[in-house]
């Protein structure tokens, strides 16, 4: 009887905490635990958060700009809905960020250029389905379900809704579409939850880049996450990713912009009331071969309901 009560408490905890997606994505450098989490169908999640980024990072990593330092304050609202599709657990996620940023670039002659941008960034839409290990269960059925290994797939679409100036190199929006198909595996080991995802970003061309056409090759990404859950419903996690590729071509001329970067970070989440929780995440570059060397700190609030 005691074990059954404990399992029911674990299920309630999963509903409130396992589903906490990262509401910000660092362009091709996503660090998003819980993307393929096991939760009931017909669940709604609203999340709002703040992200601070500092260092050599741009809103569009394809930009051929060097020696650039950026300070970025970002706000985002996120909505997630789960549902059943052919008796499989599926979900759709929509995220819309708003950005305040200022930066500087040191030119070869020593001159320093400064500037700032404010406005909406590109919207992200994720559709995913868990193919194995996570059937579409309602809240009452979910209480008695024992999770094993989950295999899921998803497609992330970056919609060019962000503010863009065709006569400026640095912009909030990217003025192009992006698509990332991904496959993920997750497994629960008592108090430990392990995940791994593999994905590829594909980009359309930006035909309005300073009067030129800007192309970017595919960017490959690998993520891994390990989280430990406490009996008081808090959890802490270790996050890491690796991303490679993304060479840019401007009017048919390729530049030395291919990336080979590795990032690490940590996550802390705790409930604050029924259906509510907050999450703190920090990540930083562990190895960087070509720009994108920055740190990021985010704080987010989540409310879940049926």
Secondary structure in CASP SS format (residue, H / E / C, confidence):
PFRMAT SS
TARGET T0000
AUTHOR 0000-0000-0000
METHOD secondary structure of the structure
MODEL  1
X C 1.00
X H 1.00
X H 1.00
X H 1.00
X H 1.00
X H 1.00
X H 1.00
X H 1.00
X H 1.00
X H 1.00
X H 1.00
X H 1.00
X H 1.00
X H 1.00
X H 1.00
X H 1.00
X H 1.00
X H 1.00
X C 1.00
X C 1.00
X C 1.00
X C 1.00
X C 1.00
X C 1.00
X C 1.00
X C 1.00
X C 1.00
X C 1.00
X C 1.00
X C 1.00
X C 1.00
X C 1.00
X C 1.00
X C 1.00
X C 1.00
X C 1.00
X C 1.00
X C 1.00
X C 1.00
X C 1.00
X C 1.00
X C 1.00
X C 1.00
X E 1.00
X E 1.00
X E 1.00
X E 1.00
X E 1.00
X E 1.00
X E 1.00
X E 1.00
X E 1.00
X E 1.00
X E 1.00
X E 1.00
X E 1.00
X C 1.00
X C 1.00
X C 1.00
X C 1.00
X C 1.00
X C 1.00
X C 1.00
X C 1.00
X C 1.00
X C 1.00
X C 1.00
X E 1.00
X E 1.00
X E 1.00
X E 1.00
X E 1.00
X E 1.00
X E 1.00
X E 1.00
X E 1.00
X E 1.00
X E 1.00
X E 1.00
X E 1.00
X E 1.00
X E 1.00
X E 1.00
X E 1.00
X E 1.00
X C 1.00
X C 1.00
X E 1.00
X E 1.00
X E 1.00
X E 1.00
X E 1.00
X E 1.00
X E 1.00
X E 1.00
X E 1.00
X E 1.00
X E 1.00
X E 1.00
X E 1.00
X E 1.00
X E 1.00
X E 1.00
X E 1.00
X E 1.00
X E 1.00
X C 1.00
X C 1.00
X C 1.00
X C 1.00
X C 1.00
X E 1.00
X E 1.00
X E 1.00
X E 1.00
X E 1.00
X E 1.00
X E 1.00
X E 1.00
X E 1.00
X C 1.00
X C 1.00
X E 1.00
X E 1.00
X E 1.00
X E 1.00
X E 1.00
X E 1.00
X E 1.00
X E 1.00
X E 1.00
X E 1.00
X C 1.00
X C 1.00
X E 1.00
X C 1.00
X C 1.00
X C 1.00
X H 1.00
X H 1.00
X H 1.00
X H 1.00
X C 1.00
X C 1.00
X C 1.00
X C 1.00
X C 1.00
X C 1.00
X C 1.00
X E 1.00
X E 1.00
X E 1.00
X E 1.00
X E 1.00
X E 1.00
X E 1.00
X E 1.00
X E 1.00
X E 1.00
X C 1.00
X C 1.00
X C 1.00
X C 1.00
X C 1.00
X C 1.00
X C 1.00
X C 1.00
X C 1.00
X C 1.00
X C 1.00
X C 1.00
X C 1.00
X C 1.00
X C 1.00
X C 1.00
X C 1.00
X C 1.00
X E 1.00
X E 1.00
X E 1.00
X E 1.00
X E 1.00
X E 1.00
X E 1.00
X E 1.00
X E 1.00
X E 1.00
X E 1.00
X E 1.00
X C 1.00
X C 1.00
X E 1.00
X E 1.00
X E 1.00
X E 1.00
X E 1.00
X E 1.00
X E 1.00
X E 1.00
X E 1.00
X E 1.00
X E 1.00
X E 1.00
X C 1.00
X C 1.00
X E 1.00
X E 1.00
X E 1.00
X E 1.00
X C 1.00
X C 1.00
X E 1.00
X E 1.00
X E 1.00
X E 1.00
X E 1.00
X C 1.00
X C 1.00
X E 1.00
X E 1.00
X E 1.00
X E 1.00
X E 1.00
X E 1.00
X E 1.00
X E 1.00
X E 1.00
X E 1.00
X E 1.00
X C 1.00
X C 1.00
X C 1.00
X C 1.00
X C 1.00
X E 1.00
X E 1.00
X E 1.00
X E 1.00
X E 1.00
X E 1.00
X E 1.00
X E 1.00
X E 1.00
X E 1.00
X E 1.00
X C 1.00
X C 1.00
X E 1.00
X E 1.00
X E 1.00
X C 1.00
X C 1.00
X E 1.00
X E 1.00
X C 1.00
X C 1.00
X C 1.00
X C 1.00
X E 1.00
X E 1.00
X E 1.00
X E 1.00
X E 1.00
X E 1.00
X E 1.00
X E 1.00
X E 1.00
X E 1.00
X E 1.00
X E 1.00
X E 1.00
X E 1.00
X E 1.00
X C 1.00
X C 1.00
X E 1.00
X E 1.00
X E 1.00
X E 1.00
X E 1.00
X E 1.00
X E 1.00
X E 1.00
X E 1.00
X E 1.00
X E 1.00
X E 1.00
X C 1.00
X C 1.00
X C 1.00
X C 1.00
X C 1.00
X E 1.00
X E 1.00
X E 1.00
X E 1.00
X E 1.00
X E 1.00
X E 1.00
X E 1.00
X E 1.00
X E 1.00
X E 1.00
X E 1.00
X E 1.00
X C 1.00
END
